Amino acid sequence: MKEINPASLLHNISKLGEDELPPVHLWNPPLCQNVDMRISRDGKWYFMNSPIGRERMVRLFSKVLRYDDDGNYYLVTPVEKIKLEVEDKPFLVIDFKIDNIGKDQIIYFETNTNDIFQLNTDHPLRVTINKTSNEPSPYVLVRSNLEGLISRNIFYKLVDISVNETINGITRQGIWSNNSFFSLQEV
């Protein structure tokens, strides 16, 4: 069995092109065992407990990330599949920008892996509350069934621009994007 390391993974992934999302949902290669990779809650990637410092490598890995029905995350290439430990979500939202104002505004999120997308009904936002600490965990769908954790700093900036809206008789605090209202409270 050949040794799996970041360079061998990168070799297979780099053939795919940097800006395209490969059809990982169509690939079903064998699972490679004994490979320790993880993504921490703060969005940092690790291989064998060492941080992966090359941003380009992390961006490429993120493009072949898949979340399967078994509740696990995998890096998937046509020839290998590696299980990842993900402490919370695989992406971290680190920035946003707004076009327009009010209900017509469009919010664009950016992740730690340079994914940029609009907050809309295809990329909804949801908030859960930790029952022990009462801390909010805000998430947004980045792509397919992969979510990103909205960093605390960005979440509080969203709270600063939020409005109270009454919809169907219920008043909630939230934000507008693409003519849709997204609650910043657990629903």
Stockholm file with secondary structure:
# STOCKHOLM 1.0

chainA/1-187         MKEINPASLLHNISKLGEDELPPVHLWNPPLCQNVDMRISRDGKWYFMNSPIGRERMVRLFSKVLRYDDDGNYYLVTPVEKIKLEVEDKPFLVIDFKIDNIGKDQIIYFETNTNDIFQLNTDHPLRVTINKTSNEPSPYVLVRSNLEGLISRNIFYKLVDISVNETINGITRQGIWSNNSFFSLQEV
#=GR chainA/1-187 SS CCCCCHHHHHHHHHTTCSSCCCCGGGCCCCBCCSCCEEECTTSCEEETTEECCCHHHHHHHHHTEEECTTSCEEEECSSCEEEEEESSCSEEEEEEEEESSGGGCEEEEEETTCCEEECBTTBCEEEEECTTTCCEEEEEEEETTEEEEECHHHHHHHHHTCEEEEETTEEEEEEEETTEEEESSCC
#=GC SS_cons         CCCCCHHHHHHHHHTTCSSCCCCGGGCCCCBCCSCCEEECTTSCEEETTEECCCHHHHHHHHHTEEECTTSCEEEECSSCEEEEEESSCSEEEEEEEEESSGGGCEEEEEETTCCEEECBTTBCEEEEECTTTCCEEEEEEEETTEEEEECHHHHHHHHHTCEEEEETTEEEEEEEETTEEEESSCC
//
